Amino acid sequence: MDNRLRELAENRYQQEVFLATLFELAVEDQWFDLQHMVQHDMAKAILADYSYELGKDYLNRDIFLTHWEDVIEVGWKIFCNHTGLSRDRVNQQLQRLREAY
């Protein structure tokens, strides 16, 4: 991931209102919504803006497929730092969610 994309991801995921919403979802044990916000809503918005900045229109498929997981990783790292939850705990919750579906 290049520096500009990392900067975009860090800035977006660190927005106070976004983090407060994620924290509230975690406290309420709403992991489906929390996962959706981190891995879909925000990641897609970041990648769409990045694609546009590069002049490749919104949400270029190659950029999305190449960087989606890296952007999500930034999001989970920031979430863990903000909440104090370990990444193992987050992964366990996400695994439980996948198993439920």
C-alpha positions as CSV (number, residue, x, y, z in Angstrom):
1,M,0.0,0.0,0.0
2,D,1.4,3.4,-0.9
3,N,1.7,6.2,1.5
4,R,-1.2,8.2,0.1
5,L,-3.6,5.3,0.4
6,R,-2.4,4.6,3.9
7,E,-2.8,8.3,4.8
8,L,-6.4,8.3,3.5
9,A,-7.3,5.1,5.3
10,E,-5.8,6.3,8.6
11,N,-7.5,9.7,8.4
12,R,-10.9,8.2,7.6
13,Y,-10.8,5.4,10.1
14,Q,-9.7,7.8,12.9
15,Q,-12.6,10.1,12.6
16,E,-14.0,10.6,16.1
17,V,-17.7,10.1,15.1
18,F,-16.9,7.0,13.2
19,L,-14.8,5.5,16.0
20,A,-17.6,6.4,18.5
21,T,-20.1,4.6,16.4
22,L,-17.9,1.5,16.1
23,F,-17.3,1.5,19.8
24,E,-21.0,1.7,20.5
25,L,-21.7,-1.2,18.1
26,A,-19.0,-3.3,19.9
27,V,-20.5,-2.5,23.3
28,E,-23.9,-3.6,22.0
29,D,-22.4,-6.7,20.5
30,Q,-23.5,-5.7,17.0
31,W,-20.6,-7.3,15.2
32,F,-22.4,-7.7,11.9
33,D,-23.0,-4.0,11.6
34,L,-19.5,-3.2,12.9
35,Q,-17.9,-5.5,10.4
36,H,-20.0,-4.0,7.6
37,M,-18.9,-0.4,8.5
38,V,-15.2,-1.3,8.7
39,Q,-14.9,-3.7,5.8
40,H,-17.5,-2.4,3.4
41,D,-18.8,1.1,3.9
42,M,-15.5,2.8,4.9
43,A,-13.2,0.7,2.9
44,K,-15.2,1.2,-0.3
45,A,-15.4,5.0,0.4
46,I,-11.6,5.2,0.9
47,L,-10.8,3.2,-2.2
48,A,-13.3,5.2,-4.3
49,D,-11.7,8.4,-3.3
50,Y,-8.2,7.0,-3.9
51,S,-9.2,5.7,-7.4
52,Y,-10.7,9.1,-8.2
53,E,-7.5,10.9,-7.0
54,L,-5.5,8.7,-9.4
55,G,-7.8,9.7,-12.3
56,K,-9.2,6.2,-12.6
57,D,-12.8,7.1,-11.9
58,Y,-14.6,6.0,-8.7
59,L,-13.9,2.6,-7.3
60,N,-11.5,1.2,-10.0
61,R,-11.8,-2.6,-10.0
62,D,-8.1,-3.2,-10.0
63,I,-7.4,-0.8,-7.2
64,F,-10.2,-2.3,-5.2
65,L,-9.1,-5.8,-5.6
66,T,-5.4,-5.0,-5.0
67,H,-5.8,-2.8,-1.9
68,W,-9.1,-3.8,-0.2
69,E,-7.7,-6.1,2.4
70,D,-4.8,-3.7,3.3
71,V,-7.3,-0.9,3.8
72,I,-9.5,-3.1,6.0
73,E,-6.4,-4.1,8.0
74,V,-5.8,-0.4,8.8
75,G,-9.4,-0.1,9.9
76,W,-9.2,-3.0,12.3
77,K,-5.9,-1.8,13.7
78,I,-7.3,1.6,14.5
79,F,-10.5,0.1,15.9
80,C,-8.4,-2.1,18.3
81,N,-6.2,0.7,19.3
82,H,-9.3,2.9,20.1
83,T,-11.2,0.3,22.0
84,G,-8.4,-1.6,23.7
85,L,-9.8,-4.9,22.2
86,S,-7.1,-7.3,21.0
87,R,-7.0,-8.3,17.4
88,D,-7.5,-11.9,18.5
89,R,-10.7,-10.9,20.3
90,V,-12.0,-9.1,17.2
91,N,-11.1,-12.1,15.0
92,Q,-12.9,-14.4,17.4
93,Q,-16.0,-12.3,17.1
94,L,-15.8,-12.2,13.4
95,Q,-15.3,-15.9,13.2
96,R,-18.4,-16.4,15.4
97,L,-20.3,-14.2,13.0
98,R,-19.2,-16.2,10.0
99,E,-20.2,-19.4,11.7
100,A,-23.6,-18.1,12.5
101,Y,-24.3,-17.5,8.8
